[in-house]
């Protein structure tokens, strides 16, 4: 099976695993944000050995884009060999932070587990971009952390889809800012309302240029 890079904004890992028919009994998971070279190599080798006697074992590396370049290099050989019976998934919010040599060895799949509910979040963003800073700050004050995350995920998906039609410098800047803001909200102790409000206002300024 060709290794997959899952580009996903889904925060609930259980949802993503279920959408790809992955069960706890047949899945080994690894945290890319905490990766060390020897630990990652052991994880891959152990998975390969277990796969030799077990059909359908899946290895999932979360936050693969947070792997150091040295850790990413550890993946090149197993990706090249596509070990029989071992299904490897690299989950990332931004595949462009992975080495080009990894991208060339995998199938990139964009996944969003929300569908219609995104429309409400996107509508709120469009209102911010139309009405300016006061609306941006009001939305930031209104939303809870989970809602901010979903809003940023929606923006990222919309912008990535738009890049297939038009490559725009400001669109790329907003995409990068959205990914950075999402990472801050999830993984740091930043003031989330301030960070989210700053992102919306900065995006509004770029759109108005």
C-alpha positions in Angstrom: 0.0 0.0 0.0 1.3 3.4 -1.0 2.1 5.5 2.2 -0.3 8.4 2.7 0.1 12.0 3.8 -3.2 13.1 5.3 -3.5 16.8 5.2 -6.2 17.4 7.8 -7.7 20.1 9.9 -9.6 17.7 12.1 -8.6 18.2 15.7 -10.4 15.1 17.0 -8.0 12.3 16.2 -10.7 9.6 16.8 -12.8 11.2 14.0 -9.9 11.0 11.5 -9.0 7.5 12.4 -12.6 6.4 12.0 -12.9 8.1 8.6 -9.9 6.1 7.4 -11.3 2.8 8.9 -8.4 2.7 11.4 -9.1 0.9 14.7 -7.1 1.0 17.9 -6.4 -2.7 17.8 -4.7 -2.4 14.4 -3.0 1.0 14.8 0.3 2.1 16.3 0.6 5.9 16.9 3.6 8.2 17.2 3.8 11.9 18.2 5.8 13.8 15.6 6.0 16.9 17.9 8.1 14.8 20.4 10.2 12.8 18.0 13.8 11.9 18.5 15.8 10.1 15.8 16.4 6.9 17.6 12.9 6.6 19.0 11.4 7.2 15.5 13.7 4.7 13.9 12.7 2.1 16.6 9.0 2.9 16.0 9.3 2.2 12.3 11.5 -0.9 12.7 9.1 -2.3 15.3 6.2 -1.6 13.0 7.9 -3.4 10.1 8.6 -6.5 12.3 5.1 -6.7 13.6 3.7 -6.2 10.1 5.6 -9.2 8.9 3.3 -11.5 10.9 0.2 -9.3 11.0 -2.0 -8.2 8.1 -3.4 -4.7 8.0 -1.2 -3.0 10.7 -1.3 0.8 10.4 1.4 3.2 11.6 0.2 6.8 12.2 2.6 9.6 12.8 0.7 12.7 14.1 2.0 16.2 13.4 4.4 14.9 10.9 5.2 18.4 9.8 6.7 19.0 13.2 9.4 16.3 12.7 12.9 17.8 12.4 14.6 17.4 9.0 16.8 14.7 10.6 13.8 12.8 11.8 12.1 13.2 8.4 15.2 11.7 6.8 14.7 8.5 8.9 11.4 7.9 7.0 12.9 8.0 3.5 14.1 4.3 3.4 10.8 2.8 4.7 8.9 5.0 2.4 11.0 3.9 -0.5 10.6 0.2 0.4 6.8 0.5 1.1 7.0 -2.4 3.5 4.5 -5.2 2.7 1.5 -5.3 5.1 2.5 -2.0 6.8 0.2 0.9 6.2 1.9 4.2 7.0 0.0 7.5 7.5 1.7 10.9 8.0 -0.8 13.3 9.4 -0.1 17.0 8.9 -1.8 20.4 8.8 0.7 21.6 6.1 2.3 19.1 3.8 4.7 21.8 2.5 6.7 21.5 5.7 7.6 18.0 4.8 10.7 17.2 2.7 10.1 17.1 -1.1 11.6 13.6 -1.1 8.9 12.5 1.3 6.1 14.1 -0.7 7.4 12.3 -3.8 7.1 8.9 -2.1 3.5 9.3 -0.8 0.0 9.8 -1.8 -1.2 13.2 -0.5 -4.9 13.1 0.7 -6.7 16.3 1.8 -9.2 15.5 4.5 -11.8 17.5 6.3 -14.3 15.8 8.7 -16.8 18.5 9.0 -18.5 19.2 5.7 -21.6 21.4 5.9 -20.9 22.8 9.4 -17.9 24.7 7.9 -20.2 27.0 6.1 -21.2 28.8 9.3 -17.6 29.4 10.3 -16.7 30.6 6.9 -19.6 33.0 6.9 -18.3 34.6 10.1 -14.9 35.0 8.5 -16.3 36.7 5.4 -18.2 39.1 7.6 -15.0 40.0 9.3 -13.2 40.6 6.0 -16.1 42.8 4.9 -16.6 44.9 8.0 -13.1 45.3 9.3 -11.3 45.4 12.7 -14.3 45.9 15.0 -16.0 42.7 13.6 -12.7 40.8 13.8 -12.3 41.6 17.5 -16.0 40.8 18.2 -15.7 37.4 16.6 -12.5 36.7 18.5 -14.2 37.6 21.8 -17.3 35.5 20.9 -15.6 32.2 19.9 -14.3 29.5 22.2 -10.9 27.8 21.6 -12.4 24.8 19.7 -14.5 27.2 17.5 -11.4 29.2 16.7 -9.6 26.0 15.7 -12.4 25.0 13.4 -12.5 28.5 11.9 -8.8 28.4 11.1 -9.1 24.9 9.7 -11.8 26.1 7.4 -9.8 29.1 6.3 -6.8 26.9 5.5 -8.9 24.4 3.5 -10.6 27.3 1.5 -7.3 29.0 0.7 -5.6 25.7 -0.3 -8.5 25.0 -2.6 -8.3 28.4 -4.1 -4.6 28.0 -4.9 -5.5 25.4 -7.6 -7.2 28.2 -9.5 -5.0 31.2 -8.7 -1.6 31.7 -6.9 -1.9 35.1 -5.1 0.9 36.5 -2.9 -1.5 37.8 -0.2 -3.5 34.5 -0.3 -0.2 32.7 0.5 0.6 35.1 3.3 -2.9 34.6 4.9 -2.5 30.8 4.5 0.8 30.9 6.3 -0.6 33.2 9.0 -3.6 30.9 9.5 -1.4 27.8 9.9 0.9 29.7 12.4 -2.1 31.0 14.4 -3.6 27.5 14.6 -0.3 26.1 15.9 0.0 28.8 18.5 -3.6 28.2 19.7 -3.1 24.5 20.0 0.4 24.1 21.2 1.3 27.2 23.2 0.0 29.3 26.1 -0.7 32.3 24.0 -3.7 34.5 24.7 -6.0 32.9 22.2 -8.4 35.7 21.8 -5.6 38.2 21.1 -3.8 35.9 18.7 -7.0 35.1 16.8 -8.1 38.7 16.6 -4.6 39.8 15.4 -4.8 37.1 12.7 -8.2 38.3 11.5 -7.2 42.0 11.4 -3.9 41.2 9.7 -5.8 39.2 7.1 -8.3 42.0 6.6 -5.5 44.4 5.9 -4.0 42.2 3.3 -7.3 41.7 1.5 -7.9 45.5 1.5 -4.6 46.2 -0.2 
